[in-house]
Amino acid sequence: MIYLKNSEQIALMREPNRIVKNALELAGQAVKPGVTTEYLDKIVYDYITKENAYPSFLNYNGFPKSICASIDDEVVHGIPSSKRVLQEGSIISIDIGAYKNGFHGDAARTFAVGRISAEKQKLIDVTKQSFFEAAKIIKEGIRLGDIGNAVDSYVTSFGYSTVKVLVGHGIGQNLHEMPDVPNYGKAGRGMRIVEGMALAIEPMVNMGDYRVEFLDDGWTCVTIDGKPSAHYENTLVVTKDGCEILTL
C-alpha cells in the first residue's frame, strides 16, 4: 500500500524534517577526532526531544540508539558507543530520523573526521551528488527504475558501486513505507512515480565491491572488502513538475 500525501499532510511533514536537518548540522559540527559516537548520539537525542519530537530510530525494531553512526567501511546502521572514538582521517555517516505531528523525517550525511584523504573526500562528494542526479529528474510520471538508474550510472562512472541489498523507501506516518527505492535499476522500468509520494532516497556507495555483510550485533552493515562507504539521504515529496526536498 502506497500512502500519497495531500497538502495538509505535507505541511505536517515539514516540521520533523526541519528537525532532522538541524540535528544533522549539530552532529556534523561536533564531528572531530577524539569524540565518541555516544556523544554524537546524545547531542541529537537532546536536540530532537527539546523540539518536542521523538528520535525515530530509538527502539525501532530494537535499535538501541537515536542515530546510526557508521565509520569508514561501515555502510549503515552502526550503533553509537562510548567505546567508539573518532580517529583523524576517518569518515562517518550519520543517519537521523525524527517523529512529530504524526509523521517522520529521515536524512543522512557523511562527514570527514579532521583531515581525510582526497580519495575519501571524492567518495563523499560523488555519493552526495548521486542523490541530486536522481532528484533533478524526479517528477510525476517517471518510473522507479529511472531514479535508481540515475544514481547508479553516476556512481559507477567514478568506478564506485551502489549497495544492492539496502534501499531507500517511502516515508510518512511510518518510518518505512512502500515503495522501496533501490539505488540501481533500468530506466523506464518499475512503478510510475506520482504526485504526493514521499520518498527517502539514500545512495549508499562503496569505494570497492558492492557486496556487504552484517556484523554479529545484527545491525551494522560493512563492506565485504573493507573499503570505505559513504551515505547521503534526504526526504522529498514528489510534485507534478519536480520535487520538494524537506530535509534541506
C-alpha positions as CSV (number, residue, x, y, z in Angstrom):
1,M,0.0,0.0,0.0
2,I,1.4,3.4,-1.0
3,Y,0.1,6.4,1.0
4,L,0.0,9.6,-1.0
5,K,0.3,12.8,0.9
6,N,-2.0,15.8,0.5
7,S,-1.0,19.4,1.0
8,E,-2.0,19.3,4.7
9,Q,0.0,16.2,5.4
10,I,3.0,17.6,3.6
11,A,2.8,20.7,5.7
12,L,2.9,18.5,8.8
13,M,5.9,16.6,7.5
14,R,7.9,19.8,7.1
15,E,8.5,20.1,10.9
16,P,10.0,16.7,11.6
17,N,12.2,17.0,8.5
18,R,13.3,20.5,9.6
19,I,14.3,19.0,12.9
20,V,16.3,16.2,11.2
21,K,18.1,18.8,9.0
22,N,19.1,20.8,12.1
23,A,20.1,17.7,14.1
24,L,22.4,16.6,11.3
25,E,24.0,20.1,11.2
26,L,24.6,19.9,15.0
27,A,26.0,16.4,14.8
28,G,28.3,17.4,11.9
29,Q,29.7,20.4,13.8
30,A,30.6,18.0,16.7
31,V,32.5,15.5,14.5
32,K,36.2,15.7,15.2
33,P,39.0,13.4,16.4
34,G,38.5,12.2,20.0
35,V,34.7,12.5,20.0
36,T,32.7,9.3,20.7
37,T,29.7,8.2,18.7
38,E,27.8,8.0,22.0
39,Y,28.4,11.8,22.4
40,L,27.1,12.5,18.9
41,D,24.0,10.4,19.8
42,K,23.4,12.4,23.0
43,I,23.6,15.7,21.1
44,V,21.0,14.5,18.6
45,Y,18.7,13.0,21.3
46,D,18.8,16.2,23.4
47,Y,18.0,18.4,20.4
48,I,15.2,16.3,19.0
49,T,13.5,15.9,22.4
50,K,13.9,19.6,23.1
51,E,11.9,20.2,19.9
52,N,9.1,18.1,21.3
53,A,9.8,15.3,18.8
54,Y,10.9,11.7,19.2
55,P,14.0,10.1,17.6
56,S,12.5,7.8,15.0
57,F,15.3,5.2,15.3
58,L,15.3,4.8,19.1
59,N,13.9,1.4,19.8
60,Y,12.8,0.9,16.2
61,N,12.8,-2.9,15.7
62,G,15.0,-3.0,18.8
63,F,17.7,-0.5,17.6
64,P,19.1,0.9,20.9
65,K,20.1,4.5,19.9
66,S,18.9,7.7,18.3
67,I,21.3,7.8,15.4
68,C,23.1,5.4,13.2
69,A,26.8,6.2,13.2
70,S,28.8,4.3,10.7
71,I,32.6,4.7,10.3
72,D,34.8,4.0,7.3
73,D,33.9,0.5,6.0
74,E,30.5,0.5,7.9
75,V,27.8,1.2,5.3
76,V,24.9,1.9,7.6
77,H,23.3,1.1,11.0
78,G,26.4,1.5,13.1
79,I,25.4,1.6,16.8
80,P,26.8,4.5,18.8
81,S,29.0,3.6,21.8
82,S,31.2,5.3,24.4
83,K,34.0,2.9,23.2
84,R,33.8,4.2,19.6
85,V,36.2,7.2,19.4
86,L,36.5,9.1,16.1
87,Q,40.0,9.0,14.6
88,E,41.7,11.6,12.4
89,G,41.3,10.6,8.7
90,S,38.1,8.5,9.1
91,I,34.7,9.3,7.6
92,I,31.5,8.8,9.5
93,S,27.9,8.6,8.1
94,I,25.2,9.8,10.5
95,D,21.6,8.9,9.8
96,I,18.9,10.6,11.8
97,G,15.1,10.3,12.0
98,A,12.5,12.4,13.9
99,Y,8.8,11.9,14.6
100,K,6.5,14.8,15.1
101,N,3.0,15.8,14.1
102,G,2.3,12.2,13.3
103,F,5.0,12.0,10.6
104,H,8.6,11.0,10.3
105,G,11.6,12.8,8.7
106,D,14.8,11.0,7.7
107,A,18.1,12.0,6.3
108,A,21.8,11.1,6.4
109,R,25.2,12.8,5.7
110,T,28.8,11.6,5.6
111,F,31.3,13.8,7.4
112,A,35.1,13.9,7.4
113,V,36.9,13.4,10.8
114,G,39.6,16.0,10.7
115,R,41.8,15.8,7.6
116,I,40.9,13.0,5.2
117,S,42.4,11.6,2.0
118,A,41.5,13.0,-1.3
119,E,40.1,9.6,-2.2
120,K,37.7,9.6,0.8
121,Q,36.6,13.2,0.0
122,K,35.8,12.2,-3.6
123,L,33.7,9.3,-2.3
124,I,31.7,11.6,-0.1
125,D,31.2,14.2,-2.9
126,V,30.2,11.6,-5.5
127,T,27.7,10.0,-3.1
128,K,26.1,13.3,-2.3
129,Q,25.9,14.3,-6.0
130,S,24.4,11.0,-6.9
131,F,21.3,11.9,-4.8
132,F,21.0,15.2,-6.7
133,E,21.4,13.4,-10.1
134,A,18.2,11.5,-9.1
135,A,16.4,14.5,-7.5
136,K,16.7,16.6,-10.7
137,I,14.8,14.0,-12.8
138,I,12.0,13.4,-10.2
139,K,8.5,14.5,-11.2
140,E,5.2,12.8,-11.7
141,G,5.3,10.2,-14.5
142,I,8.9,8.9,-14.2
143,R,9.5,5.4,-13.0
144,L,11.3,3.9,-10.0
145,G,13.9,2.5,-12.3
146,D,14.8,6.0,-13.6
147,I,15.7,7.0,-10.0
148,G,17.9,4.0,-9.4
149,N,19.5,4.3,-12.8
150,A,20.3,8.0,-12.3
151,V,22.1,7.1,-9.0
152,D,23.9,4.0,-10.2
153,S,25.1,5.4,-13.6
154,Y,26.6,8.4,-11.9
155,V,28.3,6.4,-9.2
156,T,29.7,3.7,-11.5
157,S,31.1,6.3,-13.8
158,F,33.7,7.0,-11.0
159,G,34.5,3.3,-10.5
160,Y,32.4,3.0,-7.3
161,S,29.5,0.7,-6.6
162,T,26.0,1.1,-5.1
163,V,24.8,-1.3,-2.4
164,K,22.1,-3.6,-3.6
165,V,20.7,-5.3,-0.5
166,L,19.7,-2.0,1.2
167,V,17.4,0.6,-0.5
168,G,15.6,3.9,0.1
169,H,11.9,3.9,0.9
170,G,8.6,5.6,1.2
171,I,8.1,7.6,4.4
172,G,5.2,9.3,6.2
173,Q,3.2,8.2,9.2
174,N,5.5,5.1,9.2
175,L,9.3,5.4,9.1
176,H,9.4,2.9,6.3
177,E,6.6,2.7,3.8
178,M,6.2,1.4,0.2
179,P,7.7,1.8,-2.3
180,D,11.3,0.5,-1.9
181,V,13.6,2.8,-3.8
182,P,16.7,1.0,-5.0
183,N,19.9,2.9,-5.9
184,Y,20.2,0.9,-9.2
185,G,17.7,-0.1,-11.9
186,K,16.8,0.1,-15.5
187,A,15.5,3.4,-16.9
188,G,11.8,3.2,-17.9
189,R,11.1,0.2,-15.7
190,G,9.2,-0.2,-12.4
191,M,6.4,1.6,-10.7
192,R,5.3,5.0,-12.0
193,I,6.0,7.9,-9.7
194,V,3.0,10.1,-8.9
195,E,2.4,13.4,-7.1
196,G,2.1,13.1,-3.4
197,M,4.6,10.3,-2.9
198,A,7.0,11.0,0.0
199,L,10.4,9.2,-0.6
200,A,13.6,8.9,1.4
201,I,16.2,8.5,-1.3
202,E,19.6,7.4,0.1
203,P,22.5,6.4,-2.0
204,M,24.9,4.0,-0.2
205,V,28.1,4.0,-2.2
206,N,31.1,1.7,-1.7
207,M,34.6,2.6,-2.9
208,G,35.1,-1.0,-3.9
209,D,32.8,-4.1,-4.2
210,Y,29.1,-3.6,-3.9
211,R,28.7,-6.6,-1.6
212,V,28.2,-6.2,2.1
213,E,27.8,-8.3,5.2
214,F,26.3,-7.8,8.7
215,L,28.1,-7.9,12.0
216,D,27.1,-10.1,14.9
217,D,25.3,-7.1,16.5
218,G,22.5,-7.7,14.0
219,W,22.6,-4.2,12.7
220,T,26.0,-2.9,11.5
221,C,26.4,-3.4,7.7
222,V,30.0,-3.4,6.4
223,T,31.7,-3.6,3.0
224,I,32.9,-7.1,2.2
225,D,36.3,-5.9,1.1
226,G,36.9,-3.5,4.0
227,K,37.0,-0.4,1.7
228,P,35.2,2.8,2.8
229,S,31.5,3.5,2.1
230,A,29.5,6.8,2.2
231,H,25.8,7.6,2.6
232,Y,23.7,10.6,1.7
233,E,19.9,10.8,2.2
234,N,17.1,13.3,2.1
235,T,13.3,13.1,2.4
236,L,11.4,14.6,-0.5
237,V,7.9,14.9,-1.8
238,V,7.0,14.4,-5.5
239,T,5.2,17.2,-7.2
240,K,3.8,17.4,-10.8
241,D,6.9,19.1,-12.1
242,G,9.6,18.1,-9.7
243,C,10.1,17.6,-6.0
244,E,10.3,19.4,-2.7
245,I,13.3,18.3,-0.6
246,L,12.1,18.5,3.0
247,T,15.5,18.0,4.7
248,L,17.4,20.8,3.0
